[in-house]
């Protein structure tokens, strides 16, 4: 048995998602399970080095998890041939330049999205990575959530027949920071720092729609900054310059219509923070992060509009849960394992920097639609 020790530069991992999802629940979990098993008995063992700008935070995080490798010197980490993968979960405005440095150093690239602050920047990363011949991938975690995997199972089995429409409801109330601290970082609400719910969430919606239902062909979007002032991590008031809610309609190939509401200013009265409702000729489904329920054509009730009597139906009881039928791993960890196999044994990994650029493209066009108050076509994206 051969153990392939893979040095991974993890830049920006002191942030909430970088710490919880990428370090603890992915890389450390992979190490604790004994690595990633390969056919023939070999194993990939990730060996992270934590990189950032604040020495005390890095040292404390490393010590908490029994890691000895951490540094504030990105250039030195990139110069070390032992480190073969560069991972980036910094804020969006810092990501592109660091990735360029890593590509120039010959590192394979794995990163969070959005990959850059605009389409031109995202395409540049995809182009130079291809020219450099380095392998690259973008986190597209929601594809590997149990609820969406169950939804994909239904689609592949032709449960819906012809799909007609999709409705997506995402969001929750993010506290303003006065009565109690907000549960998202303050930069999310400052456009100048790369914030905004369109930039943040439409990168997700692009890969979810493209890979589950069909390529996005056009978008119409209206957004708003419903909460104009919040308080930051130090309790200081600041003006919100980025959108905190977006109301979009997408047209997909095949004529599927998608309505998607994304909001950090909504109180939740649904099964999950994200629900995706799919209606087809033969049946419908509602998927959340982990669960998915269905109603087939033969089990569809026949309500009749009559506001003069109490509603005789309990609609929520008329759906059937899709069983797990398998053990679902953490979505981030699952994709990390796929990327590690992609690097070591060239296993398939279709979610590259060009796929990441498609998310940036959709966000840019949604912002354009909002500003110009009109439908905007989404052209096919290719590297020239």
Secondary structure, 3 states (H helix, E strand, C coil): CCEEEEEEEEECCCCHHHHHHHHHHHHHHHHHCCCEECCCCCEEEEEEEEECCCHHHHHHHHHHCCCCCEECCHHHHHHCCCEEEEEECCCHHHHHHHHHHHHHCCCEEEECCCCCCCHHHHHHHHHHHHHHCCCEEECCHHHHCHHHHHHHHHHHCCCCCCEEEEEEEEECECCCCCCCCCCCCHHHHCHHHCCCHHHHHHHHHHHHHHHHCCCEEEEEEEEECCCCEEECCCCCEEECCCCCEEEEEEEEHHHCEEEEEEECECCCCCCCCEEEEEEECCEEEEECCCCEEEEEHHHCCCCCCCCCCCCCCCHHHHCEECCCCCCCCCHHHHHHHHHHHHHHHCCCCCCCHHHHHHHHHHHHHHHHHHHHCCCEECCCCCCC
